[in-house]
Amino acid sequence: MEQPEPKKSLVPESELEISFSRGGGPGGQNVNKLETKALVRWSYLESPIFNDEQKALIGEKLKGRINKRGQICVDCQEERSQGQNRERAIQLLNELVERALDVPEERIPTKVPRSAKENRLQEKGFIKDKKEGRKKVEY
């Protein structure tokens, strides 16, 4: 059975600041004793791998995750081990950056088709007839 190829990370690990603390989540007694929660910080403005336009996109789309020092912070405490939480936090950071750099194609506006206009008018006619049927009948 073939192993899936690991995804190439956008953010080099050498630029990351990683720290650990006690976290919640699974782990039983280890939760109370070991520092398994991983906190990853990345100073995106100081990164040489992205140009100014990309940095502006990242800053705009991830402004809720940026602290006062200009760092993007991601934490993970889902796994039982420190190493797994570290890898997962790095993966989450890369996914966030990838989504922030993704610019959707601009939609080209098109005319409303004639059939859609006719269907709308026909629907309005049905509603008009239904409401007229509710009026009092005069003899």
PyMOL commands that set and color helices and strands:
alter all, ss='L'
color gray80, all
select helices_A, chain A and resi 13-15+30-33+44-46+52-61+63-65+82-101+114-132
alter helices_A, ss='H'
color red, helices_A
select strands_A, chain A and resi 16-21+37-43+71-76
alter strands_A, ss='S'
color yellow, strands_A
deselect
rebuild
show_as cartoon
